[in-house]
């Protein structure tokens, strides 16, 4: 969800800082603690790698 709704590689996408803020809002909404937040970006990348392999 974080990748799909918060992060974009489009040329007209918001700056990375704005996208990072959107990920933070999502993490806050789900009540993610420090441990889960530390793993969030790696989880996003892992999901995309699995999607690409599929």
One Martini backbone bead per residue (centre of mass of N, CA, C, O) as a GRO file, in nm:
protein
   54
    1UNK     BB    1   0.058   0.063  -0.021
    2UNK     BB    2   0.291   0.263   0.001
    3UNK     BB    3   0.380   0.244  -0.291
    4UNK     BB    4   0.107   0.302  -0.440
    5UNK     BB    5   0.011   0.574  -0.260
    6UNK     BB    6   0.314   0.735  -0.198
    7UNK     BB    7   0.485   0.635  -0.451
    8UNK     BB    8   0.665   0.799  -0.728
    9UNK     BB    9   0.822   0.800  -1.072
   10UNK     BB   10   0.719   1.032  -1.187
   11UNK     BB   11   0.804   1.335  -1.322
   12UNK     BB   12   0.537   1.478  -1.159
   13UNK     BB   13   0.613   1.420  -0.886
   14UNK     BB   14   0.661   1.460  -0.589
   15UNK     BB   15   0.874   1.508  -0.371
   16UNK     BB   16   1.034   1.300  -0.160
   17UNK     BB   17   0.942   1.442   0.102
   18UNK     BB   18   0.637   1.415   0.044
   19UNK     BB   19   0.633   1.106   0.018
   20UNK     BB   20   0.744   1.046   0.300
   21UNK     BB   21   0.506   1.176   0.448
   22UNK     BB   22   0.293   0.976   0.344
   23UNK     BB   23   0.418   0.730   0.478
   24UNK     BB   24   0.394   0.838   0.764
   25UNK     BB   25   0.088   0.863   0.772
   26UNK     BB   26   0.037   0.565   0.727
   27UNK     BB   27   0.196   0.460   0.973
   28UNK     BB   28   0.026   0.612   1.179
   29UNK     BB   29  -0.255   0.490   1.103
   30UNK     BB   30  -0.132   0.188   1.177
   31UNK     BB   31   0.062   0.202   1.434
   32UNK     BB   32   0.359   0.201   1.389
   33UNK     BB   33   0.642   0.112   1.511
   34UNK     BB   34   0.977   0.134   1.514
   35UNK     BB   35   1.035  -0.150   1.397
   36UNK     BB   36   0.844  -0.134   1.149
   37UNK     BB   37   0.959   0.128   1.028
   38UNK     BB   38   1.250   0.015   0.978
   39UNK     BB   39   1.112  -0.205   0.757
   40UNK     BB   40   0.939  -0.065   0.535
   41UNK     BB   41   1.122  -0.016   0.288
   42UNK     BB   42   1.212  -0.309   0.256
   43UNK     BB   43   0.924  -0.415   0.209
   44UNK     BB   44   0.866  -0.255  -0.045
   45UNK     BB   45   1.101  -0.369  -0.216
   46UNK     BB   46   1.030  -0.668  -0.191
   47UNK     BB   47   0.754  -0.651  -0.328
   48UNK     BB   48   0.860  -0.549  -0.602
   49UNK     BB   49   1.042  -0.786  -0.664
   50UNK     BB   50   0.815  -0.999  -0.660
   51UNK     BB   51   0.648  -0.871  -0.884
   52UNK     BB   52   0.866  -0.886  -1.107
   53UNK     BB   53   0.900  -1.202  -1.098
   54UNK     BB   54   0.588  -1.263  -1.162
   0.00000   0.00000   0.00000
